[in-house]
Amino acid sequence: MEYRKAKVDEIDLLNEMYKAGSELLKERGIDQWQGVNLPKASMDNIGAIYVLEDDGEIVSTALHVEHDSDYDKIYDGEWIGNENYYAIHRVTTKSSKSGKGYTNKMFNEIEKLALENGKESVRVDTHSDNISMQKILAKSGYTKCGKVYLYNGVPRLAYEKLIK
């Protein structure tokens, strides 16, 4: 198993994974990644996208950055760490690989990478109706810290895990 930066020639595959994730969320009645909010891999963001590969097959993906201005203000709670964090977005696993623990494995790899880069915590947000992601975050040791509002005003539940 390998966690690595995505490559330019994988953009189409990543966009297929995002589209499949969007369709699954829609089937579950979750208004996340719908319409104009569907994530897209592109030349502009490919440098921040990572993939988890198992036996040569990309099974999961996530985008992470060192700071997210959407996390500057938190409501109905507080962050447990300081401003030295990775923010994770656009987490998805191939539907054919769902339930096999790949998302948890990917979070472990992100945390290792964050530690290697001197980060003290990892932050992530999710839709209040996305119960499966909330369960994954709890299982992976993330603490629900409050609520954040994305750049477009959409509220999300905010989670953080201290890694140092």
Backbone as CSV, one residue per row, in Angstrom:
resi,resn,N_x,N_y,N_z,CA_x,CA_y,CA_z,C_x,C_y,C_z
1,MET,0.842,-1.169,0.000,0.000,0.000,0.000,0.891,1.238,0.000
2,GLU,0.514,2.217,-0.803,1.324,3.433,-0.924,0.421,4.663,-0.900
3,TYR,0.829,5.660,-0.121,0.151,6.956,-0.104,1.092,7.939,-0.778
4,ARG,0.618,8.589,-1.847,1.505,9.445,-2.633,0.716,10.572,-3.276
5,LYS,1.468,11.547,-3.807,0.837,12.636,-4.555,0.213,12.087,-5.831
6,ALA,-0.934,12.643,-6.173,-1.591,12.261,-7.426,-0.786,12.805,-8.601
7,LYS,-0.932,12.144,-9.729,-0.225,12.551,-10.946,-1.204,13.185,-11.930
8,VAL,-0.672,14.033,-12.787,-1.491,14.737,-13.777,-2.313,13.759,-14.612
9,ASP,-1.718,12.642,-14.996,-2.458,11.700,-15.846,-3.541,10.924,-15.088
10,GLU,-3.711,11.222,-13.796,-4.762,10.586,-12.993,-5.956,11.506,-12.763
11,ILE,-5.916,12.721,-13.307,-6.990,13.695,-13.088,-8.352,13.125,-13.485
12,ASP,-8.448,12.500,-14.642,-9.739,11.953,-15.083,-10.261,10.891,-14.118
13,LEU,-9.387,10.010,-13.665,-9.793,8.977,-12.709,-10.282,9.610,-11.406
14,LEU,-9.562,10.622,-10.920,-9.963,11.295,-9.686,-11.336,11.936,-9.852
15,ASN,-11.574,12.575,-10.988,-12.879,13.193,-11.225,-13.990,12.148,-11.313
16,GLU,-13.689,10.978,-11.850,-14.664,9.878,-11.855,-14.976,9.447,-10.421
17,MET,-13.947,9.395,-9.566,-14.158,9.021,-8.165,-15.009,10.067,-7.456
18,TYR,-14.745,11.361,-7.705,-15.554,12.420,-7.093,-17.008,12.318,-7.550
19,LYS,-17.211,12.067,-8.838,-18.572,11.954,-9.380,-19.307,10.769,-8.750
20,ALA,-18.631,9.642,-8.624,-19.239,8.468,-7.986,-19.565,8.759,-6.520
21,GLY,-18.665,9.475,-5.833,-18.917,9.862,-4.447,-20.118,10.781,-4.339
22,SER,-20.237,11.722,-5.270,-21.372,12.643,-5.310,-22.681,11.882,-5.498
23,GLU,-22.669,10.912,-6.404,-23.874,10.118,-6.664,-24.272,9.294,-5.442
24,LEU,-23.281,8.741,-4.745,-23.565,7.973,-3.535,-24.174,8.869,-2.455
25,LEU,-23.604,10.063,-2.277,-24.150,10.996,-1.295,-25.588,11.373,-1.650
26,LYS,-25.845,11.613,-2.915,-27.199,11.960,-3.366,-28.171,10.819,-3.075
27,GLU,-27.758,9.575,-3.363,-28.596,8.405,-3.077,-28.939,8.321,-1.600
28,ARG,-28.016,8.753,-0.749,-28.226,8.715,0.700,-28.977,9.943,1.213
29,GLY,-29.350,10.848,0.305,-30.092,12.044,0.696,-29.230,13.118,1.332
30,ILE,-27.942,13.099,1.038,-27.003,14.062,1.620,-26.672,15.121,0.577
31,ASP,-26.941,16.364,0.919,-26.714,17.485,0.001,-25.267,17.972,0.111
32,GLN,-24.358,17.108,-0.234,-22.925,17.414,-0.197,-22.342,16.987,-1.536
33,TRP,-21.445,17.798,-2.090,-20.810,17.516,-3.384,-21.834,17.486,-4.520
34,GLN,-22.902,18.269,-4.397,-23.940,18.278,-5.423,-23.826,19.532,-6.287
35,GLY,-24.206,19.417,-7.549,-24.231,20.557,-8.465,-22.878,21.225,-8.601
36,VAL,-22.861,22.541,-8.391,-21.617,23.312,-8.548,-20.597,22.989,-7.460
37,ASN,-21.015,22.293,-6.411,-20.105,21.939,-5.317,-19.401,20.600,-5.521
38,LEU,-19.578,19.985,-6.690,-18.871,18.741,-6.995,-17.372,19.033,-7.075
39,PRO,-16.553,18.337,-6.275,-15.102,18.568,-6.355,-14.573,18.223,-7.740
40,LYS,-13.517,18.905,-8.119,-12.867,18.624,-9.401,-11.356,18.630,-9.201
41,ALA,-10.720,17.616,-9.727,-9.260,17.607,-9.797,-8.886,18.356,-11.069
42,SER,-7.847,19.180,-10.980,-7.420,19.962,-12.143,-5.929,20.250,-12.035
43,MET,-5.404,20.889,-13.054,-3.993,21.292,-13.026,-3.741,22.282,-11.890
44,ASP,-4.773,23.033,-11.488,-4.617,24.032,-10.427,-4.443,23.406,-9.047
45,ASN,-5.031,22.231,-8.812,-4.984,21.667,-7.464,-4.328,20.285,-7.377
46,ILE,-3.845,19.761,-8.485,-3.299,18.400,-8.481,-2.131,18.253,-7.496
47,GLY,-1.403,19.317,-7.237,-0.277,19.254,-6.305,-0.673,19.043,-4.859
48,ALA,-1.953,19.259,-4.529,-2.434,19.078,-3.158,-3.245,17.796,-2.991
49,ILE,-3.420,17.052,-4.075,-4.220,15.828,-4.028,-3.300,14.621,-3.859
50,TYR,-3.689,13.748,-2.946,-2.951,12.515,-2.678,-3.861,11.322,-2.932
51,VAL,-3.249,10.191,-3.186,-4.011,8.967,-3.409,-3.443,7.835,-2.561
52,LEU,-4.324,6.930,-2.181,-3.924,5.685,-1.540,-4.055,4.601,-2.600
53,GLU,-2.955,3.923,-2.823,-2.892,2.908,-3.867,-2.694,1.544,-3.207
54,ASP,-3.452,0.560,-3.659,-3.309,-0.804,-3.157,-3.136,-1.736,-4.350
55,ASP,-2.023,-2.432,-4.394,-1.704,-3.321,-5.523,-1.835,-2.607,-6.865
56,GLY,-1.329,-1.372,-6.925,-1.320,-0.615,-8.169,-2.629,0.051,-8.530
57,GLU,-3.659,-0.106,-7.691,-4.963,0.499,-7.962,-5.224,1.637,-6.981
58,ILE,-5.633,2.791,-7.499,-6.016,3.903,-6.630,-7.358,3.559,-6.003
59,VAL,-7.388,3.525,-4.662,-8.609,3.141,-3.953,-9.235,4.302,-3.191
60,SER,-8.432,5.282,-2.783,-8.931,6.435,-2.029,-8.139,7.669,-2.416
61,THR,-8.739,8.820,-2.148,-8.054,10.080,-2.429,-8.477,11.149,-1.427
62,ALA,-7.613,12.125,-1.234,-7.905,13.273,-0.378,-7.039,14.442,-0.828
63,LEU,-7.526,15.620,-0.568,-6.759,16.843,-0.817,-6.393,17.395,0.549
64,HIS,-5.134,17.796,0.732,-4.818,18.466,1.995,-3.925,19.667,1.778
65,VAL,-4.166,20.650,2.637,-3.445,21.919,2.592,-2.987,22.266,4.000
66,GLU,-2.048,23.201,4.087,-1.495,23.557,5.397,-2.344,24.557,6.166
67,HIS,-3.240,25.254,5.497,-4.117,26.204,6.174,-5.382,26.339,5.359
68,ASP,-6.501,26.480,6.040,-7.773,26.692,5.358,-8.467,27.868,6.025
69,SER,-8.689,28.939,5.286,-9.307,30.135,5.867,-10.725,29.858,6.361
70,ASP,-11.382,28.824,5.836,-12.706,28.448,6.350,-12.620,27.993,7.804
71,TYR,-11.435,27.619,8.255,-11.250,27.140,9.620,-10.757,28.240,10.567
72,ASP,-10.647,29.469,10.064,-10.176,30.564,10.922,-11.154,30.852,12.058
73,LYS,-12.439,30.662,11.797,-13.475,30.886,12.807,-14.248,29.602,13.000
74,ILE,-14.424,29.237,14.260,-15.224,28.053,14.578,-16.349,28.493,15.507
75,TYR,-17.501,27.892,15.338,-18.694,28.255,16.103,-19.146,27.055,16.936
76,ASP,-19.803,27.375,18.055,-20.349,26.332,18.936,-19.267,25.369,19.414
77,GLY,-18.075,25.900,19.669,-16.971,25.077,20.149,-15.644,25.754,19.894
78,GLU,-14.572,24.976,19.977,-13.240,25.519,19.713,-12.322,24.404,19.236
79,TRP,-11.303,24.817,18.500,-10.289,23.864,18.060,-9.489,23.410,19.265
80,ILE,-8.966,22.202,19.220,-8.168,21.698,20.340,-6.678,21.918,20.117
81,GLY,-6.286,22.229,18.894,-4.888,22.472,18.565,-4.638,23.923,18.219
82,ASN,-3.433,24.186,17.743,-3.078,25.542,17.338,-3.198,25.672,15.820
83,GLU,-2.571,26.670,15.272,-2.693,26.938,13.832,-1.723,26.131,12.965
84,ASN,-1.018,25.186,13.559,-0.049,24.361,12.830,-0.698,23.017,12.476
85,TYR,-1.494,23.016,11.392,-2.295,21.840,11.060,-2.350,21.598,9.556
86,TYR,-2.776,20.398,9.200,-3.193,20.078,7.836,-4.714,20.092,7.824
87,ALA,-5.293,20.612,6.772,-6.736,20.530,6.551,-6.977,19.512,5.446
88,ILE,-7.901,18.605,5.683,-8.216,17.552,4.717,-9.563,17.847,4.071
89,HIS,-9.621,17.674,2.766,-10.867,17.851,2.019,-10.982,16.768,0.956
90,ARG,-12.174,16.665,0.385,-12.430,15.809,-0.792,-12.013,14.363,-0.576
91,VAL,-12.361,13.846,0.574,-12.039,12.455,0.899,-13.048,11.541,0.207
92,THR,-12.559,10.597,-0.551,-13.452,9.605,-1.153,-12.700,8.302,-1.392
93,THR,-13.459,7.238,-1.358,-12.946,5.898,-1.643,-13.806,5.298,-2.745
94,LYS,-13.186,4.554,-3.631,-13.949,3.890,-4.698,-15.087,3.084,-4.076
95,SER,-16.263,3.187,-4.667,-17.420,2.478,-4.113,-17.187,0.966,-4.073
96,SER,-16.444,0.438,-5.029,-16.155,-1.006,-5.036,-15.235,-1.409,-3.882
97,LYS,-14.605,-0.437,-3.240,-13.680,-0.710,-2.134,-14.252,-0.253,-0.792
98,SER,-15.490,0.208,-0.802,-16.145,0.703,0.405,-16.227,-0.396,1.470
99,GLY,-16.042,0.018,2.728,-16.157,-0.915,3.837,-14.924,-1.760,4.095
100,LYS,-13.849,-1.497,3.389,-12.624,-2.285,3.555,-11.561,-1.561,4.392
101,GLY,-11.922,-0.414,4.974,-11.004,0.304,5.854,-10.018,1.219,5.157
102,TYR,-10.184,1.436,3.860,-9.225,2.272,3.136,-9.240,3.729,3.600
103,THR,-10.410,4.249,3.936,-10.464,5.648,4.377,-9.700,5.809,5.684
104,ASN,-9.868,4.872,6.616,-9.105,4.920,7.872,-7.612,4.820,7.605
105,LYS,-7.226,3.927,6.694,-5.806,3.788,6.356,-5.272,5.088,5.763
106,MET,-6.093,5.738,4.951,-5.662,6.992,4.346,-5.483,8.075,5.411
107,PHE,-6.413,8.147,6.369,-6.241,9.112,7.454,-4.941,8.843,8.208
108,ASN,-4.620,7.580,8.450,-3.348,7.242,9.114,-2.156,7.759,8.317
109,GLU,-2.194,7.593,7.006,-1.099,8.060,6.149,-1.005,9.585,6.150
110,ILE,-2.150,10.260,6.128,-2.160,11.728,6.180,-1.534,12.196,7.486
111,GLU,-1.894,11.542,8.581,-1.348,11.916,9.888,0.165,11.707,9.934
112,LYS,0.653,10.615,9.362,2.108,10.382,9.298,2.794,11.492,8.511
113,LEU,2.228,11.838,7.377,2.790,12.896,6.539,2.765,14.239,7.269
114,ALA,1.678,14.505,7.967,1.574,15.747,8.734,2.665,15.805,9.806
115,LEU,2.877,14.701,10.510,3.938,14.641,11.526,5.306,14.877,10.909
116,GLU,5.562,14.224,9.781,6.846,14.399,9.091,7.085,15.855,8.702
117,ASN,6.000,16.588,8.474,6.096,17.992,8.082,5.906,18.943,9.256
118,GLY,6.024,18.415,10.480,6.006,19.244,11.674,4.645,19.764,12.093
119,LYS,3.578,19.183,11.594,2.233,19.618,11.973,1.863,19.022,13.321
120,GLU,0.980,19.727,14.025,0.559,19.258,15.340,-0.824,18.632,15.337
121,SER,-1.591,18.900,14.273,-2.929,18.324,14.209,-3.403,18.233,12.769
122,VAL,-4.531,17.540,12.618,-5.201,17.422,11.324,-6.652,17.822,11.542
123,ARG,-7.165,18.667,10.653,-8.555,19.124,10.725,-9.309,18.683,9.481
124,VAL,-10.595,18.453,9.672,-11.456,18.028,8.567,-12.881,18.464,8.894
125,ASP,-13.676,18.677,7.873,-15.084,18.992,8.099,-15.948,18.060,7.271
126,THR,-17.200,17.920,7.689,-18.135,17.099,6.930,-19.554,17.605,7.116
127,HIS,-20.423,17.189,6.250,-21.838,17.539,6.273,-22.497,16.892,7.496
128,SER,-23.446,17.595,8.100,-24.116,17.053,9.290,-24.894,15.771,8.997
129,ASP,-25.287,15.559,7.747,-26.011,14.334,7.386,-25.087,13.187,6.967
130,ASN,-23.794,13.454,6.855,-22.856,12.428,6.396,-22.409,11.576,7.593
131,ILE,-23.323,10.739,8.030,-23.098,9.926,9.228,-21.939,8.949,9.033
132,SER,-21.797,8.386,7.841,-20.707,7.422,7.632,-19.343,8.087,7.809
133,MET,-19.168,9.322,7.314,-17.890,10.014,7.517,-17.711,10.369,8.988
134,GLN,-18.779,10.761,9.662,-18.672,11.066,11.087,-18.215,9.831,11.866
135,LYS,-18.720,8.664,11.493,-18.308,7.421,12.160,-16.839,7.104,11.875
136,ILE,-16.419,7.314,10.630,-15.014,7.085,10.270,-14.114,8.012,11.078
137,LEU,-14.503,9.282,11.182,-13.699,10.248,11.937,-13.609,9.857,13.405
138,ALA,-14.730,9.452,14.002,-14.720,9.029,15.405,-13.825,7.801,15.577
139,LYS,-13.954,6.836,14.676,-13.138,5.614,14.743,-11.653,5.929,14.591
140,SER,-11.341,6.965,13.822,-9.945,7.354,13.590,-9.404,8.281,14.671
141,GLY,-10.208,8.576,15.697,-9.730,9.368,16.824,-9.901,10.867,16.696
142,TYR,-10.741,11.318,15.778,-10.983,12.750,15.606,-12.051,13.214,16.591
143,THR,-11.884,14.439,17.094,-12.807,15.040,18.042,-13.685,16.053,17.332
144,LYS,-15.001,15.979,17.564,-15.894,16.992,17.008,-15.691,18.270,17.818
145,CYS,-15.299,19.354,17.140,-14.924,20.594,17.820,-15.978,21.690,17.722
146,GLY,-16.867,21.626,16.770,-17.860,22.677,16.575,-18.321,22.695,15.136
147,LYS,-18.567,23.910,14.650,-19.088,24.084,13.299,-18.285,25.169,12.590
148,VAL,-18.019,24.964,11.311,-17.386,25.987,10.471,-18.319,26.277,9.301
149,TYR,-18.096,27.437,8.702,-18.848,27.803,7.504,-17.871,27.889,6.344
150,LEU,-18.185,27.191,5.276,-17.336,27.207,4.094,-17.425,28.556,3.400
151,TYR,-16.549,28.792,2.444,-16.492,30.064,1.713,-17.845,30.460,1.133
152,ASN,-18.697,29.484,0.828,-20.002,29.766,0.236,-21.122,29.848,1.274
153,GLY,-20.748,29.873,2.560,-21.721,30.022,3.634,-22.351,28.732,4.123
154,VAL,-21.946,27.608,3.565,-22.518,26.314,3.937,-21.892,25.829,5.249
155,PRO,-22.731,25.442,6.235,-22.184,24.956,7.507,-21.682,23.522,7.398
156,ARG,-20.643,23.232,8.171,-20.085,21.882,8.235,-19.661,21.588,9.678
157,LEU,-19.748,20.330,10.067,-19.226,19.900,11.357,-17.707,19.865,11.256
158,ALA,-17.039,20.385,12.282,-15.579,20.504,12.269,-14.952,19.511,13.246
159,TYR,-13.941,18.804,12.779,-13.240,17.789,13.564,-11.739,18.076,13.551
160,GLU,-11.082,17.621,14.624,-9.630,17.764,14.690,-9.044,16.600,15.481
161,LYS,-7.817,16.249,15.116,-7.075,15.229,15.854,-5.670,15.740,16.105
162,LEU,-5.269,15.733,17.386,-3.890,16.077,17.729,-3.014,14.881,17.388
163,ILE,-1.889,15.152,16.768,-1.009,14.054,16.355,0.363,14.129,17.002
164,LYS,0.637,15.185,17.754,1.933,15.319,18.442,1.745,15.145,19.914
